[in-house]
Amino acid sequence: MCAFSLLSLCVVAVVKQLRQELVPLTIAVIGVVFLGYLLSQLRPVVEFIGNTAKASGMGGYFTVLIKALAVALSCQVCAEICRDCGENTLASKVELAGKIGIIILSLPILQQLLTMARELLA
């Protein structure tokens, strides 16, 4: 990862010298490649946890957790790219959208918890 980061830094420096207007696009592409690599490295961990969750009967919760994690990571990378390009306001909006997305993803779990609470009280 360090080698890729240093190579990316060199690429950005060269692009900055040749075509300044392509620097944000270059940074965005590097960020997406970096995120893709990191996610591919997490695959065995996610599969192990998923199999464990399914065996324990908590597969639905695990699915929501993984989706929320993906939303959080994607929004964080996108926000950092926006900040790198000098767009702090847009970065804040991306982070807010990610938080709202996670809340929306968690609504079915909240609904199940409320249903369980009602059954216990009844």
C-alpha positions, 0 to 999 in steps of 0.5 A, a space after each residue: 500500500 505504501 508503494 502504491 501511495 508513493 507511486 500515486 504521489 509521483 503520478 499526481 506530481 507529474 500530472 500537476 506539471 503537465 495538466 493542472 486541470 486533470 489533477 482532481 480526476 487523477 486523485 479521484 481515480 487513485 482513490 477509487 483504485 485504492 478503495 477497491 484494493 482495500 475492499 478486496 483484501 477484506 473479502 476473507 474477513 467479511 466471508 468468515 464473519 458472514 458465515 459465522 453470523 448465518 450459523 448463529 441466525 444473525 445473517 440479516 443483521 450482518 447484511 445491514 452492518 456490511 452495507 452500512 460499513 460500505 456506505 461509510 467507507 465510500 462516503 469517507 473516501 469520496 469526502 476526502 477526494 472532495 477535500 483534496 480538490 478544495 471542495 470542503 462544502 461538497 465533502 460535508 454534504 457527502 458525509 451527511 448523505 452517508 449518515 442519512 443512508 446508514 440511518 435508512 439502512 438501519 430502520 428495519 433493525 429498529 423496527 424489529 427491535 420495537 416489535 420484539 419490545 412490544 411482544 415482551 411487554 404484551 
